[in-house]
Amino acid sequence: MKKISIGIASFAHMHAYSYLNVFKHMNNVDIAGFCDLDENRAERIRSEFNLPFFADYDALARSDADAILVTTENVRHVDAAIAALENGKDVIVEKPIATRLDDAQKMIDLARENERKLFQCYPCRFHPSARKVKDLIASGAAGDVQGITATNHGCMPDHENPETAWFSTKELAGGGAVMDHTTHAADLIFWFTDWIPASVFGIARRLFHGDINCDDAGMVLINFDNGIAASIDPSWSRPVSFPTWGDLTMIIYGTKMTITIDMFNQNINVFSNSAKKNATWQSFGSDADAQMLESYISAIANDTDPPVGGEDGYKALKVALKAYESSDKGTFVDW
């Protein structure tokens, strides 16, 4: 079994921790090391995980790693990815792929020019419920899809914690909840249907948290060129006491069946003295992160195409950016 060495560009995004945990349990993966431009976070990661440290993205890209996992702040995805691609590494990038379409295109073009793989992290595609829906639609069992509604609600990352405050800092995240939560649902809609958008209407507002400089709620409507529409409700509306981070739900209206997904509802209620008065949820469901990364590592080891690539990331990002454009203009905007 061929071993794949992974370098990690930053632990700014909390998914870096869950991805690292997955990699540690894979027999064919080694961790080459990490870099992080935040000195405090870098020192904590070094002591907690005992990983080799590299001073910056370029140094990590020049290491012996086969691929670089990019889990930086959103706005820095492009810098870390380009450094890796220019040094002949494959790249696995957290969503959104970038904060600007031209940056996303640079990454896609450079991967193609250097014959490298560019993977986009959309683990929801690998959840069994999403796979089943894909089969029902592709086989015709659901009939002709006439519309889709989706939600992606969650808790806002702690903006008082210096390590997660960037999520609600527009200059580092590229937006707020609409940027953070629209793209997962948009990617699933594209994957399920292969529809081509014609126009987008969006509303982005700050409704729940008064001390941030970005949106924490929104609504997105996508009109497709076949005359069918899909809606996405993204927000950071969940309170910090909510038992889990949030949800991802969808209703797909077909002519033969209506399909409902509640993707992360595989939980049990936990009541404990250690939790004082708060209940928690403990998940017993599928680990979509593990299934996604196992698929990506297999593609690297076997030199096959990415199951979810840069072009997928580009389309999902475009939905969020068009929603912001529409919100500013107060009208539908062309795709």
C-alpha positions in Angstrom: 0.0 0.0 0.0 1.5 3.3 -1.1 2.0 5.8 1.7 0.8 9.4 1.1 2.5 12.2 3.1 0.3 15.2 4.0 1.3 18.7 5.0 -1.2 20.9 6.8 -1.3 24.6 5.9 -2.8 26.1 9.1 -5.2 25.1 11.8 -7.2 28.3 11.5 -10.2 26.3 10.4 -11.6 23.9 13.0 -12.0 21.2 10.4 -8.2 20.8 10.4 -8.5 19.0 13.7 -11.1 16.5 12.5 -9.2 16.0 9.3 -6.0 15.4 11.2 -7.8 12.8 13.4 -9.0 11.0 10.2 -5.5 11.0 8.8 -4.0 9.6 12.0 -6.3 6.5 11.7 -5.4 5.9 8.0 -2.6 3.3 7.6 -1.4 4.7 4.3 -1.1 8.4 5.5 1.8 10.1 7.2 1.8 13.7 8.4 4.8 15.6 7.0 4.2 18.6 9.2 2.3 21.9 9.3 2.7 25.6 9.1 0.6 28.3 10.8 1.1 32.1 10.5 -0.5 32.6 13.9 2.4 32.2 16.4 0.3 31.3 19.4 -1.7 28.7 17.5 1.4 27.3 15.9 3.1 26.8 19.3 0.0 25.1 20.7 -0.3 22.8 17.8 3.4 21.9 18.1 3.1 21.0 21.7 -0.3 19.3 21.4 0.3 17.1 18.4 4.2 17.0 18.2 4.2 17.7 14.5 7.1 19.1 12.5 6.7 22.9 12.0 7.4 24.9 8.8 7.7 28.6 8.9 5.4 29.5 6.0 3.4 28.1 3.1 6.4 28.0 0.8 8.6 26.1 3.2 5.8 23.5 3.7 5.3 23.3 0.0 9.0 22.5 -0.5 8.8 19.6 2.1 8.6 15.9 1.2 4.7 16.0 1.4 2.8 14.5 -1.5 -0.2 16.8 -0.9 -1.1 19.9 1.1 -4.3 20.3 3.1 -5.3 23.9 3.1 -7.3 24.9 6.2 -6.2 28.5 6.5 -8.5 31.5 6.8 -10.6 31.7 3.7 -8.8 34.6 2.1 -5.4 32.8 2.4 -6.5 29.6 0.6 -5.2 30.9 -2.7 -1.7 31.7 -1.3 -1.2 28.3 0.4 -2.7 26.4 -2.6 -0.5 28.2 -5.2 2.6 27.7 -3.2 1.8 23.9 -3.0 0.8 23.6 -6.7 4.0 25.5 -7.9 6.0 23.0 -5.9 4.4 20.0 -7.5 2.0 19.1 -4.7 -1.6 18.0 -4.9 -4.0 20.2 -2.9 -7.0 19.5 -0.7 -8.6 22.8 0.1 -11.3 23.5 2.7 -14.5 25.2 1.4 -15.0 27.8 0.1 -12.3 27.3 -2.5 -11.4 31.0 -2.3 -13.1 34.3 -1.6 -12.8 35.6 -5.2 -13.6 33.8 -8.5 -10.4 34.9 -10.1 -8.4 33.4 -7.3 -10.4 30.2 -7.6 -9.7 30.2 -11.3 -5.9 30.7 -10.7 -5.9 27.6 -8.5 -7.8 25.5 -11.1 -5.5 26.7 -14.0 -2.3 26.1 -12.1 -3.4 22.6 -11.1 -4.1 21.8 -14.7 -0.8 23.4 -16.0 1.2 21.5 -13.4 -0.7 18.3 -13.8 -1.7 18.3 -10.1 -4.9 17.4 -8.4 -7.1 20.0 -6.7 -9.6 18.6 -4.3 -12.5 20.6 -2.7 -13.7 19.6 0.7 -17.4 19.0 0.5 -17.9 16.0 2.9 -21.7 16.2 2.6 -21.5 14.5 -0.8 -20.1 11.4 1.0 -22.9 11.1 3.6 -25.0 8.0 3.0 -28.2 10.1 2.9 -26.8 12.3 0.1 -25.6 9.2 -1.8 -29.0 7.7 -1.6 -30.7 10.9 -2.9 -28.2 11.0 -5.8 -29.1 7.4 -6.7 -32.9 8.1 -6.5 -32.6 11.1 -8.8 -30.1 9.6 -11.2 -32.2 6.4 -11.6 -35.4 8.3 -12.2 -37.0 6.8 -9.1 -37.8 10.3 -7.8 -39.3 11.4 -11.1 -38.5 14.8 -12.5 -37.3 17.2 -9.8 -39.5 20.3 -9.7 -37.8 22.3 -6.9 -35.4 22.1 -4.0 -35.4 23.9 -0.6 -32.3 23.7 1.7 -31.2 25.0 5.0 -27.7 25.2 6.6 -28.0 26.8 10.0 -25.3 26.8 12.7 -23.7 28.5 15.6 -21.4 31.4 14.8 -17.8 30.5 15.5 -16.6 32.2 18.7 -15.7 35.7 17.8 -14.1 36.4 21.1 -11.6 33.6 20.6 -8.6 35.0 18.6 -8.3 31.7 16.8 -11.8 31.6 15.4 -12.7 35.3 15.3 -11.7 35.4 11.6 -14.9 33.6 10.6 -16.9 36.8 11.4 -14.2 39.1 10.0 -15.2 40.0 6.5 -11.6 40.8 5.4 -10.4 37.3 6.3 -13.5 35.2 5.6 -14.8 37.0 2.5 -18.2 37.3 4.0 -20.3 35.9 6.9 -22.9 33.2 7.1 -23.9 33.4 3.5 -20.2 32.7 2.5 -19.8 30.0 5.2 -23.1 28.1 4.8 -24.4 28.6 1.3 -21.7 26.6 -0.5 -22.4 23.2 1.1 -26.0 23.3 0.0 -25.3 24.7 -3.4 -22.7 22.0 -4.1 -25.3 19.3 -3.2 -27.9 20.9 -5.5 -25.4 21.0 -8.4 -24.3 17.4 -7.7 -27.9 16.1 -7.5 -29.2 17.8 -10.6 -26.4 19.1 -13.0 -28.7 22.1 -13.5 -27.2 25.3 -14.9 -28.1 28.6 -13.1 -29.6 31.5 -14.9 -29.9 34.1 -12.1 -29.5 34.4 -8.4 -31.3 36.5 -5.8 -29.8 36.9 -2.3 -30.4 38.7 0.9 -27.5 39.0 3.4 -28.2 40.6 6.8 -26.8 40.9 10.3 -29.7 39.8 12.6 -28.4 37.8 15.5 -25.0 39.2 16.5 -24.5 43.0 16.7 -20.8 43.1 17.2 -19.5 41.7 13.9 -18.8 43.3 10.6 -20.5 40.7 8.4 -23.8 39.0 7.8 -25.0 36.2 10.0 -28.2 35.3 8.1 -29.5 35.3 4.6 -31.7 33.8 1.9 -30.6 32.6 -1.5 -32.8 31.8 -4.5 -31.3 30.2 -7.6 -33.2 30.2 -10.9 -32.0 27.6 -13.4 -32.1 27.7 -17.1 -34.7 25.0 -17.2 -37.2 27.2 -15.3 -36.9 25.4 -12.0 -35.7 27.2 -8.7 -33.9 26.2 -5.6 -33.7 28.0 -2.3 -31.0 28.0 0.4 -31.4 29.4 4.0 -28.0 29.9 5.5 -27.4 31.4 8.9 -25.5 31.5 12.2 -28.8 31.5 14.1 -28.2 28.7 16.6 -27.4 29.9 20.1 -24.1 28.8 21.8 -26.2 26.5 24.1 -27.5 24.6 21.1 -26.5 20.9 21.6 -24.7 20.6 18.2 -23.4 23.1 15.6 -26.5 23.1 13.4 -28.1 21.3 10.5 -28.1 20.7 6.8 -31.6 19.8 5.6 -33.1 19.6 2.1 -36.5 18.8 0.6 -36.4 17.6 -3.0 -39.8 17.8 -4.8 -40.0 15.1 -7.5 -43.0 14.1 -9.6 -42.8 10.6 -8.2 -41.6 11.3 -4.6 -40.7 14.0 -2.2 -37.4 13.4 -0.5 -36.5 14.9 2.9 -32.9 15.0 4.2 -31.9 15.9 7.8 -28.3 15.0 7.3 -26.9 15.4 10.9 -29.9 14.2 12.9 -28.3 10.9 14.0 -27.9 11.9 17.6 -28.8 10.8 21.1 -29.6 13.2 23.9 -27.0 13.2 26.7 -27.7 14.5 30.2 -24.8 14.6 32.5 -23.9 16.3 35.8 -20.7 17.5 34.2 -22.8 19.5 31.7 -24.7 21.3 34.5 -28.2 22.2 33.1 -27.3 21.8 29.4 -28.1 18.7 27.4 -25.7 17.7 24.6 -26.1 15.5 21.6 -23.7 12.6 20.9 -23.6 11.6 17.2 -23.8 8.0 16.2 -24.0 8.7 12.5 -21.6 8.3 9.6 -18.3 10.1 9.5 -18.5 11.9 6.2 -15.1 13.5 6.8 -13.5 10.1 6.9 -15.3 8.9 3.8 -14.3 12.0 1.9 -10.6 11.9 2.8 -10.3 8.2 2.2 -11.7 8.9 -1.3 -9.2 11.7 -1.8 -6.2 9.8 -0.6 -7.2 6.9 -2.8 -7.3 9.3 -5.8 -3.8 10.5 -5.0 -2.4 7.1 -4.5 -4.0 5.6 -7.6 -3.6 8.8 -9.8 -7.3 9.1 -10.5 -9.4 12.3 -10.9 -10.6 14.1 -7.8 -14.2 13.0 -6.9 -14.8 16.7 -6.0 -12.5 19.2 -7.7 -11.7 22.8 -8.2 -14.5 23.4 -10.7 -17.0 22.2 -8.2 -15.7 24.6 -5.6 -15.8 27.4 -8.2 -19.5 26.9 -8.9 -20.5 26.8 -5.2 -18.4 29.9 -4.5 -20.1 31.7 -7.4 -23.5 31.1 -5.8 -22.4 32.8 -2.5 -20.8 35.7 -4.4 -23.8 36.3 -6.6 -26.0 36.3 -3.5 -23.9 39.1 -2.0 -24.0 41.0 -5.3 -27.8 40.6 -5.4 -28.2 41.7 -1.8 -26.2 44.9 -2.5 -28.3 45.6 -5.7 -31.7 44.5 -4.3 -32.5 42.5 -7.5 -31.8 39.3 -9.3 -28.3 39.1 -10.9 -27.5 37.1 -14.0 -25.3 34.0 -13.6 
